[in-house]
Amino acid sequence: MPLQLNDSSSANFIQEIIENDIKSGKYNGRVHTRFPPEPNGYLHIGHAKSICLNFGLASQYNGLCNLRFDDTNPVKEEAEYIDSIKTDIKWLGFDWDDRLFYASDYFEKFYEYAVQLIMDGNAYVCDLTPDQIRQYRGTFKTPGKDSPFRSRSVDENLDLFSRMKKGEFKNEEKVLRAKIDMSSPNLNMRDPVLYRILHETHYRTGDTWCIYPTYDFAHCISDSIEGITHSICTLEFEDHRHLYDWVLDTLGIYHPQQIEFARLNLSNTVMSKRRLLDLVKQGLVTGWDDPRMPTLSGLRRRGYTPEAIRDFCDRIGVAKRNSIVDVALLEHCIRENLNKTAMRVMGVLNPLKMVIVNYPDDKEEELDAVNNPEDPAMGTRKIPFSKVIYIEKDDFLEDPPKKFFRLALGREVRLRYAYYVRCVDVIKDDTTGDILEIHCTYDPETRGGSSPDGRKVKGTIHWVSAAHAFDAEVRLYDHLFKEKGSDSDGKSDEMALNKDSLITLHSCKLEPGLKEAEKGDIFQFERVGYFCVDNRVSSPGHPVFNRIVTLRDSWKKIKNRQRQ
């Protein structure tokens, strides 16, 4: 499904580059992008921005977009991550068709290009340890110094590199480095490592290889092999672009253009794969798809829709400078989407019994309820009503403040789709003083929620019939982290977990039609929030509901403050 990039505004800087390239005939007018995840974790909301950008640009300019797994590190990569990434991309609405590639498919080609660099005097085998390489590299203020092994002959380097490939050396005993400039102001150009020894089993190639190319070496060559035109990546690779260009120019092979954009940084959210993996391993969440996680599988399980995420990615746009996006905008996007599509139902999360004392004991009736006022085509449904109902505890106060318009002793409110009721008595526990139930009278002339005599009530509350409701588990999810910070300010390891990020309610009372709700079904619990049937722990006849988001839209308040 194509993404409408900045449909209501001028083109972003990447679109301007592409349009200029098309006009000039660069790449013969082709547009060919790629999404190149490393299969070392599950995709998160930050990756969604890159997915939408790369696939969206290809669609907008009638081009192509590849899916390529940059799987050059066997220590961290797993087939499980491959499967999850494919699922997430298709769920978002994009497809790579027959253009699925793996960097590991090019291992032989990478090796051949490394040999070419050695033969041309542009790479050498170095015996320095990783710590020594860092020491020799220098700092931003001081130049580096040459490795004592930099002057090895071509024949010696070819022999050593061949022996590295055959497995004659231990991990970290030797590396292959590019021979560039140890005094370069760009530290990435100070003879960077191109190959390292890793005696690890690769999930695709097994034990065929014990030397693996670094990301910087493999990525640009992979782009070249696949005929990519615009290699779009995040800003942390801006200083690596010189190495990207050097490798391709030195080898004399097809040269795509690398373009950098600002990654997504979201408040109250950590998107470091390492930190997310730690959360999973330490059991602080139930897995990569925990609904509190910023992973796409977690958001999907929580009830977020691909339409809302694509809308969010479109709204935040594409910029050259890093910034933090308030998570309230993401929540605003899902509210807007679900407001149009979600069926309205009634559910009482913290029930308080109400007995309607003048309602006949043996009477039951069915009332008409609107399924979605935003979409008349969704029609209506029947909901049962009887003498005993449940309302929210928060909808009744004995001593209400001045602007409390819900139920209190002697006060009248409207029951949604039902009748006007007036509280006449409060029944309490003699020992604790807790309210056990409230007694009300109803006006039978107000069926449907309006009064024939024209009297008005300020409060409308939701309810469920006690005789027909069923008990359900409802999980109230909130932000996993307390602080407004994000990865961009270096606080990911310091941000404290929110101990109230999950509150589980076990005896919620829901209207009877929800008992047969299926996994993934989404509803608006009127006056409460949007909820989704959990796709992991629910079973037929026993749905468990996850709160997606509350009804209160803090993003609108933020925007109003900004306008003021």
C-alpha positions as CSV (number, residue, x, y, z in Angstrom):
1,M,0.0,0.0,0.0
2,P,1.7,3.2,-1.1
3,L,2.3,5.9,1.5
4,Q,1.2,9.5,0.7
5,L,4.4,11.4,1.6
6,N,3.6,14.9,2.8
7,D,0.5,15.0,0.7
8,S,-0.5,18.4,2.0
9,S,2.9,20.1,2.1
10,S,5.9,20.8,-0.1
11,A,8.3,18.0,-1.0
12,N,10.8,17.0,1.7
13,F,14.6,17.3,0.9
14,I,14.9,13.6,-0.1
15,Q,12.0,14.0,-2.6
16,E,13.7,17.1,-4.0
17,I,17.0,15.2,-4.5
18,I,15.1,12.3,-6.3
19,E,13.1,14.7,-8.5
20,N,16.3,16.6,-9.5
21,D,18.0,13.2,-10.3
22,I,15.0,12.2,-12.4
23,K,15.1,15.5,-14.3
24,S,18.9,15.3,-14.9
25,G,18.7,11.7,-16.1
26,K,20.9,10.4,-13.3
27,Y,20.5,6.6,-13.0
28,N,18.5,6.8,-16.2
29,G,15.5,8.2,-14.3
30,R,15.3,5.1,-12.1
31,V,14.4,5.1,-8.4
32,H,15.4,2.0,-6.5
33,T,15.5,2.0,-2.7
34,R,15.9,-0.7,-0.1
35,F,15.0,-1.4,3.5
36,P,18.1,-3.1,5.0
37,P,17.4,-4.3,8.6
38,E,19.9,-6.3,10.6
39,P,18.1,-9.5,11.8
40,N,19.3,-9.0,15.4
41,G,15.9,-8.0,17.0
42,Y,12.3,-7.2,16.3
43,L,11.4,-4.0,14.4
44,H,10.1,-1.1,16.4
45,I,8.2,2.1,15.6
46,G,11.4,3.8,14.5
47,H,11.9,1.2,11.8
48,A,8.3,2.0,10.6
49,K,9.4,5.4,9.6
50,S,12.2,4.0,7.5
51,I,9.9,1.3,6.0
52,C,7.3,3.9,5.1
53,L,9.9,6.2,3.6
54,N,11.8,3.7,1.5
55,F,8.7,1.8,0.2
56,G,6.7,5.0,-0.1
57,L,9.3,6.8,-2.2
58,A,9.6,3.8,-4.5
59,S,5.8,3.8,-5.0
60,Q,5.6,7.5,-5.5
61,Y,8.2,7.6,-8.2
62,N,7.1,4.3,-9.9
63,G,10.3,2.6,-8.7
64,L,11.3,-0.5,-6.7
65,C,12.2,-1.2,-3.1
66,N,14.2,-4.2,-2.0
67,L,14.1,-6.0,1.4
68,R,17.6,-6.9,2.3
69,F,18.8,-8.5,5.5
70,D,22.2,-7.2,6.4
71,D,23.2,-10.4,8.1
72,T,27.0,-10.0,8.5
73,N,27.2,-10.6,12.3
74,P,26.5,-14.3,13.2
75,V,26.8,-13.6,16.9
76,K,23.5,-11.7,17.2
77,E,21.4,-12.8,14.2
78,E,18.6,-15.4,14.3
79,A,16.0,-16.8,11.8
80,E,13.3,-15.8,14.3
81,Y,14.0,-12.2,13.7
82,I,13.9,-12.7,9.9
83,D,10.3,-14.1,10.1
84,S,9.2,-11.3,12.5
85,I,10.5,-8.6,10.2
86,K,8.8,-10.0,7.1
87,T,5.5,-10.2,9.1
88,D,5.8,-6.6,10.3
89,I,6.5,-5.2,6.9
90,K,3.5,-6.9,5.3
91,W,1.3,-5.9,8.2
92,L,2.3,-2.3,7.6
93,G,1.0,-2.7,4.0
94,F,4.2,-3.0,2.0
95,D,5.6,-5.8,-0.2
96,W,9.0,-6.5,-1.7
97,D,7.6,-8.8,-4.3
98,D,10.5,-11.0,-5.6
99,R,13.2,-8.6,-4.3
100,L,14.2,-10.4,-1.1
101,F,18.0,-10.4,-0.6
102,Y,20.5,-11.3,2.1
103,A,24.0,-9.8,2.5
104,S,25.1,-13.4,3.2
105,D,24.3,-14.2,-0.4
106,Y,27.2,-12.0,-1.4
107,F,29.8,-13.3,1.0
108,E,31.9,-14.7,-1.9
109,K,31.7,-11.4,-3.7
110,F,32.7,-9.4,-0.6
111,Y,35.8,-11.7,-0.3
112,E,36.7,-11.1,-3.9
113,Y,36.4,-7.3,-3.5
114,A,38.5,-7.5,-0.4
115,V,41.2,-9.4,-2.3
116,Q,41.0,-6.7,-5.0
117,L,41.7,-4.0,-2.5
118,I,44.7,-5.9,-1.1
119,M,46.1,-6.4,-4.6
120,D,45.7,-2.7,-5.4
121,G,47.5,-1.8,-2.2
122,N,44.4,-0.4,-0.5
123,A,44.0,-2.9,2.3
124,Y,46.3,-4.8,4.7
125,V,46.1,-7.5,7.4
126,C,46.7,-6.0,10.9
127,D,47.7,-7.8,14.1
128,L,46.7,-5.1,16.5
129,T,44.1,-6.0,19.1
130,P,40.8,-4.0,19.1
131,D,42.0,-1.9,22.0
132,Q,45.3,-1.2,20.3
133,I,43.5,-0.2,17.1
134,R,41.4,2.3,19.1
135,Q,44.6,3.7,20.7
136,Y,46.3,4.1,17.3
137,R,43.3,5.7,15.8
138,G,43.8,8.9,17.8
139,T,41.0,11.4,18.7
140,F,39.1,14.2,17.1
141,K,41.9,16.5,18.2
142,T,44.9,14.3,17.5
143,P,45.7,12.4,14.4
144,G,46.2,8.6,14.4
145,K,49.4,6.8,13.8
146,D,50.1,4.0,11.4
147,S,49.9,0.4,12.4
148,P,53.2,-1.3,12.5
149,F,51.7,-3.8,10.0
150,R,50.5,-1.2,7.5
151,S,53.6,-1.7,5.3
152,R,53.2,-5.4,4.7
153,S,53.6,-6.5,1.1
154,V,50.7,-7.4,-1.1
155,D,51.8,-11.0,-1.2
156,E,52.1,-11.2,2.6
157,N,48.6,-9.7,3.0
158,L,47.1,-12.0,0.4
159,D,48.6,-15.0,2.2
160,L,47.5,-13.9,5.6
161,F,44.0,-13.0,4.4
162,S,43.7,-16.4,2.8
163,R,44.8,-18.1,6.0
164,M,42.2,-16.0,7.9
165,K,39.6,-17.4,5.6
166,K,40.8,-21.0,6.2
167,G,40.4,-20.6,10.0
168,E,44.1,-20.6,11.0
169,F,43.8,-17.7,13.4
170,K,41.7,-17.1,16.5
171,N,39.1,-14.4,17.0
172,E,40.6,-10.9,17.2
173,E,44.0,-12.2,16.3
174,K,44.0,-10.5,12.9
175,V,41.7,-8.1,10.9
176,L,41.7,-6.7,7.4
177,R,41.9,-2.9,7.3
178,A,41.4,-0.4,4.6
179,K,44.6,1.7,3.9
180,I,43.3,5.2,3.7
181,D,44.5,8.1,5.9
182,M,45.4,7.9,9.6
183,S,45.4,11.7,9.8
184,S,41.9,12.1,8.3
185,P,39.7,14.5,10.3
186,N,37.0,11.8,9.9
187,L,37.8,9.0,12.3
188,N,35.9,6.5,10.1
189,M,38.6,7.0,7.4
190,R,41.5,6.1,9.7
191,D,42.1,2.7,8.2
192,P,38.8,1.2,9.2
193,V,38.3,-2.6,9.8
194,L,36.8,-4.3,6.7
195,Y,36.9,-8.0,7.9
196,R,37.2,-9.6,11.3
197,I,37.5,-13.2,12.4
198,L,34.4,-14.8,14.1
199,H,34.4,-18.5,14.7
200,E,30.6,-18.6,14.9
201,T,27.9,-20.5,13.1
202,H,25.9,-18.3,10.8
203,Y,22.2,-19.0,10.7
204,R,22.2,-19.3,6.9
205,T,25.8,-20.2,5.8
206,G,26.6,-22.5,8.8
207,D,30.3,-22.9,9.3
208,T,31.3,-22.1,5.7
209,W,32.9,-18.8,6.8
210,C,34.9,-17.8,9.8
211,I,35.7,-14.3,8.6
212,Y,32.8,-11.8,8.2
213,P,32.7,-8.3,6.6
214,T,31.9,-5.3,8.7
215,Y,28.6,-3.5,8.1
216,D,30.4,-0.5,6.4
217,F,32.1,-2.7,3.9
218,A,29.2,-5.0,3.1
219,H,26.4,-2.4,3.0
220,C,27.7,-0.2,0.2
221,I,28.7,-3.2,-1.9
222,S,25.3,-4.8,-1.4
223,D,23.7,-1.6,-2.6
224,S,25.9,-1.6,-5.6
225,I,25.2,-5.2,-6.5
226,E,21.4,-4.6,-6.3
227,G,21.5,-1.5,-8.4
228,I,20.1,0.8,-5.7
229,T,19.9,4.4,-6.7
230,H,19.2,6.2,-3.4
231,S,20.6,4.5,-0.3
232,I,18.5,6.2,2.4
233,C,19.7,5.8,6.0
234,T,19.6,7.6,9.4
235,L,21.9,10.5,10.5
236,E,24.3,8.3,12.5
237,F,25.7,7.1,9.2
238,E,26.4,10.6,7.9
239,D,30.1,10.4,8.9
240,H,30.3,6.9,7.3
241,R,29.3,8.2,3.9
242,H,32.9,9.1,3.1
243,L,33.8,5.4,3.6
244,Y,30.8,4.3,1.6
245,D,32.0,6.5,-1.3
246,W,35.6,5.4,-0.8
247,V,34.9,1.7,-1.0
248,L,32.8,2.0,-4.2
249,D,35.1,4.5,-5.9
250,T,38.3,2.6,-5.0
251,L,36.8,-0.7,-6.3
252,G,35.5,1.1,-9.4
253,I,32.0,-0.3,-9.2
254,Y,28.5,1.1,-9.6
255,H,27.9,3.8,-7.1
256,P,24.5,4.6,-5.4
257,Q,23.9,7.8,-3.6
258,Q,23.7,7.7,0.2
259,I,21.3,10.2,1.8
260,E,20.8,10.6,5.5
261,F,17.7,11.7,7.4
262,A,16.8,12.1,11.1
263,R,15.7,8.9,12.9
264,L,12.5,8.8,15.0
265,N,13.0,9.6,18.6
266,L,9.8,9.2,20.6
267,S,9.2,10.5,24.2
268,N,8.7,8.0,27.0
269,T,10.2,5.4,24.6
270,V,13.4,3.4,24.3
271,M,14.3,2.1,20.8
272,S,17.8,0.8,21.4
273,K,17.7,-2.9,20.3
274,R,20.2,-3.7,23.1
275,R,18.0,-2.1,25.8
276,L,14.9,-3.8,24.4
277,L,16.6,-7.1,24.3
278,D,17.7,-6.6,27.9
279,L,14.0,-6.0,28.9
280,V,13.1,-9.3,27.3
281,K,15.9,-11.3,28.8
282,Q,15.4,-9.9,32.3
283,G,11.7,-10.7,32.2
284,L,10.7,-7.1,32.7
285,V,8.3,-7.6,29.8
286,T,6.6,-10.7,28.6
287,G,8.5,-10.8,25.3
288,W,9.2,-8.8,22.1
289,D,5.4,-8.5,21.5
290,D,4.6,-7.2,25.0
291,P,1.9,-4.5,24.4
292,R,4.1,-2.0,26.3
293,M,7.0,-2.5,23.9
294,P,7.6,0.0,21.0
295,T,8.0,-3.0,18.7
296,L,5.6,-3.3,15.8
297,S,4.6,-6.7,17.1
298,G,3.9,-5.2,20.5
299,L,1.9,-2.3,19.0
300,R,0.0,-4.8,16.8
301,R,-0.9,-7.0,19.8
302,R,-2.0,-3.9,21.8
303,G,-4.4,-2.9,19.0
304,Y,-2.5,-0.3,16.9
305,T,-3.5,-0.4,13.3
306,P,-1.1,-0.1,10.3
307,E,-3.2,2.8,9.0
308,A,-2.6,4.8,12.2
309,I,1.2,4.1,12.1
310,R,1.5,5.1,8.5
311,D,-0.4,8.3,9.2
312,F,1.9,9.0,12.1
313,C,5.0,8.4,10.0
314,D,3.6,10.8,7.3
315,R,2.8,13.5,9.9
316,I,6.2,13.6,11.5
317,G,7.8,14.1,8.1
318,V,11.4,13.8,7.0
319,A,14.0,16.1,8.5
320,K,17.8,16.6,8.5
321,R,18.0,17.3,12.2
322,N,17.2,15.0,15.2
323,S,14.4,15.9,17.5
324,I,12.0,14.2,19.9
325,V,8.4,13.5,18.8
326,D,5.9,13.5,21.7
327,V,4.3,10.1,22.0
328,A,1.0,11.9,22.3
329,L,1.0,12.4,18.5
330,L,1.2,8.6,17.9
331,E,-1.7,8.2,20.3
332,H,-3.6,10.9,18.6
333,C,-3.2,9.1,15.3
334,I,-4.6,5.8,16.6
335,R,-7.6,7.7,18.2
336,E,-8.4,9.4,14.9
337,N,-8.3,6.1,13.1
338,L,-10.3,4.1,15.6
339,N,-12.8,6.8,16.1
340,K,-13.9,6.2,12.5
341,T,-13.8,2.4,12.5
342,A,-14.2,1.0,16.0
343,M,-17.6,-0.3,17.2
344,R,-18.9,1.3,20.4
345,V,-19.8,-1.0,23.3
346,M,-20.3,-0.6,27.0
347,G,-18.0,-2.0,29.6
348,V,-17.7,-1.2,33.3
349,L,-14.1,-1.6,34.6
350,N,-14.6,-0.9,38.3
351,P,-18.2,-2.0,38.9
352,L,-20.6,-0.6,41.4
353,K,-24.1,-2.2,41.7
354,M,-27.1,-0.1,41.1
355,V,-30.6,-1.4,42.0
356,I,-33.5,0.4,40.3
357,V,-36.0,0.0,43.0
358,N,-39.1,1.0,41.0
359,Y,-38.3,-1.2,38.0
360,P,-40.3,-4.5,37.9
361,D,-38.4,-7.4,39.3
362,D,-39.2,-9.8,36.4
363,K,-38.9,-7.3,33.6
364,E,-36.2,-7.3,31.0
365,E,-36.1,-5.3,27.8
366,E,-33.8,-4.6,24.8
367,L,-32.6,-1.2,23.9
368,D,-31.2,0.2,20.7
369,A,-27.6,1.3,20.8
370,V,-25.6,3.0,18.0
371,N,-22.5,1.0,16.8
372,N,-20.6,4.0,15.6
373,P,-22.0,7.5,15.3
374,E,-19.2,8.3,12.8
375,D,-20.4,5.6,10.4
376,P,-24.2,5.2,10.1
377,A,-23.6,2.2,7.9
378,M,-22.4,0.2,11.0
379,G,-26.0,0.3,12.2
380,T,-27.3,-0.5,15.7
381,R,-27.4,-3.4,18.1
382,K,-29.7,-4.5,20.9
383,I,-28.5,-4.3,24.5
384,P,-30.3,-5.9,27.5
385,F,-31.6,-3.8,30.4
386,S,-32.9,-5.0,33.8
387,K,-33.6,-4.0,37.4
388,V,-29.9,-4.5,38.6
389,I,-27.1,-2.9,36.6
390,Y,-23.5,-2.0,37.1
391,I,-22.0,1.5,36.7
392,E,-18.4,2.7,37.2
393,K,-17.5,3.5,40.8
394,D,-16.1,6.8,39.7
395,D,-19.5,7.8,38.3
396,F,-20.9,8.1,41.9
397,L,-19.7,10.4,44.7
398,E,-21.4,10.9,48.0
399,D,-19.9,14.4,48.4
400,P,-19.4,15.6,44.8
401,P,-17.3,18.7,44.0
402,K,-19.0,21.7,42.3
403,K,-18.4,20.6,38.6
404,F,-19.1,16.9,39.1
405,F,-22.1,16.2,36.8
406,R,-22.4,12.5,37.3
407,L,-24.4,10.6,40.0
408,A,-24.8,11.6,43.6
409,L,-27.5,11.2,46.3
410,G,-30.6,13.1,45.2
411,R,-29.1,13.8,41.7
412,E,-30.5,12.6,38.3
413,V,-28.4,11.4,35.4
414,R,-29.0,9.7,32.0
415,L,-28.2,6.1,31.5
416,R,-26.7,5.8,28.0
417,Y,-29.5,4.6,25.6
418,A,-31.8,3.8,28.5
419,Y,-33.5,6.0,31.1
420,Y,-33.1,8.9,33.5
421,V,-32.3,7.6,37.0
422,R,-32.2,9.4,40.4
423,C,-30.2,8.2,43.4
424,V,-32.4,7.7,46.5
425,D,-30.2,5.7,48.8
426,V,-26.7,4.4,49.5
427,I,-26.0,1.0,51.0
428,K,-22.8,0.6,52.9
429,D,-20.8,-2.1,54.7
430,D,-21.4,-1.6,58.5
431,T,-17.8,-2.5,59.3
432,T,-15.7,-0.7,56.7
433,G,-18.1,2.0,55.5
434,D,-17.5,1.0,51.9
435,I,-20.3,1.5,49.5
436,L,-21.8,-1.8,48.5
437,E,-24.6,-0.6,46.2
438,I,-26.8,2.4,45.4
439,H,-30.5,2.5,45.0
440,C,-32.2,4.6,42.3
441,T,-35.5,5.2,40.8
442,Y,-36.1,5.5,37.0
443,D,-38.5,7.6,35.0
444,P,-40.2,5.1,32.5
445,E,-41.1,8.1,30.3
446,T,-37.5,8.7,29.4
447,R,-36.8,5.5,27.5
448,G,-34.0,6.0,25.0
449,G,-32.4,8.8,27.1
450,S,-34.7,11.8,26.5
451,S,-37.5,13.3,28.5
452,P,-40.9,14.2,27.0
453,D,-41.3,17.1,29.4
454,G,-38.1,18.7,28.1
455,R,-36.1,18.5,31.4
456,K,-32.4,18.3,31.0
457,V,-29.7,16.4,32.8
458,K,-26.0,17.3,32.6
459,G,-24.6,13.8,33.1
460,T,-24.7,10.7,31.0
461,I,-23.1,7.5,32.3
462,H,-22.6,4.0,30.8
463,W,-23.7,0.8,32.4
464,V,-24.3,-3.0,31.8
465,S,-27.1,-5.2,32.9
466,A,-26.0,-7.4,35.9
467,A,-28.1,-10.3,34.7
468,H,-26.5,-10.4,31.3
469,A,-23.0,-9.0,31.7
470,F,-20.0,-11.4,31.8
471,D,-16.8,-11.0,33.8
472,A,-13.7,-10.3,31.8
473,E,-10.0,-9.6,32.3
474,V,-9.0,-6.1,31.1
475,R,-5.4,-5.0,31.0
476,L,-4.7,-1.3,31.3
477,Y,-1.4,-0.4,29.5
478,D,0.5,2.8,29.9
479,H,4.0,4.1,28.9
480,L,6.7,1.6,29.8
481,F,9.1,4.4,30.9
482,K,8.3,7.4,33.2
483,E,10.5,10.1,31.7
484,K,9.8,12.1,28.6
485,G,13.3,11.4,27.4
486,S,14.3,9.0,24.6
487,D,17.4,7.4,23.1
488,S,18.4,10.6,21.4
489,D,19.4,12.3,24.7
490,G,21.5,9.4,25.9
491,K,19.2,8.4,28.7
492,S,18.0,5.0,27.6
493,D,20.0,3.2,30.3
494,E,18.8,5.6,33.0
495,M,15.2,5.9,32.2
496,A,13.2,4.4,35.0
497,L,10.5,1.8,34.3
498,N,6.9,2.8,35.1
499,K,5.6,0.4,37.7
500,D,2.1,1.2,36.7
501,S,2.7,0.5,33.0
502,L,0.3,-2.6,33.4
503,I,-2.7,-2.8,35.7
504,T,-4.8,-5.9,35.3
505,L,-8.5,-5.9,36.2
506,H,-10.1,-9.3,36.7
507,S,-13.8,-8.6,37.3
508,C,-14.8,-6.1,34.7
509,K,-18.4,-6.3,33.6
510,L,-18.9,-6.2,29.8
511,E,-22.1,-6.3,27.7
512,P,-22.9,-9.8,26.6
513,G,-22.1,-9.5,22.8
514,L,-18.4,-9.1,23.6
515,K,-18.1,-12.6,25.0
516,E,-17.7,-13.9,21.4
517,A,-15.3,-11.3,20.3
518,E,-12.3,-12.7,18.4
519,K,-8.6,-12.1,18.7
520,G,-7.6,-8.7,17.3
521,D,-11.2,-7.3,17.4
522,I,-11.1,-3.6,18.4
523,F,-13.8,-1.7,20.3
524,Q,-14.4,1.6,21.9
525,F,-15.6,1.1,25.5
526,E,-17.8,4.2,25.7
527,R,-16.4,6.9,28.0
528,V,-13.4,4.7,28.8
529,G,-11.1,4.1,25.9
530,Y,-10.2,1.9,23.0
531,F,-9.6,-1.8,23.6
532,C,-8.4,-4.8,21.6
533,V,-8.9,-8.5,22.2
534,D,-5.4,-9.9,23.0
535,N,-4.2,-12.2,20.2
536,R,-2.0,-14.3,22.5
537,V,-3.9,-15.1,25.7
538,S,-7.5,-14.9,24.6
539,S,-9.5,-18.1,23.8
540,P,-13.0,-18.7,22.4
541,G,-15.6,-17.4,24.8
542,H,-12.9,-15.9,27.1
543,P,-11.6,-12.7,25.5
544,V,-8.9,-10.7,27.3
545,F,-8.9,-7.0,26.5
546,N,-5.9,-4.7,26.1
547,R,-6.4,-1.0,26.4
548,I,-5.0,0.6,23.3
549,V,-5.3,4.2,24.4
550,T,-7.6,6.3,26.5
551,L,-10.1,8.7,25.1
552,R,-8.4,11.8,26.5
553,D,-6.3,13.3,23.7
554,S,-3.4,15.1,25.2
555,W,-1.9,15.9,21.8
556,K,-4.8,18.4,21.1
557,K,-4.0,20.2,24.4
558,I,-0.3,20.3,23.4
559,K,-1.1,21.8,20.0
560,N,-3.5,24.3,21.6
561,R,-0.8,25.5,24.0
562,Q,1.6,25.9,21.1
563,R,-0.9,28.0,19.2
564,Q,-1.5,30.2,22.2
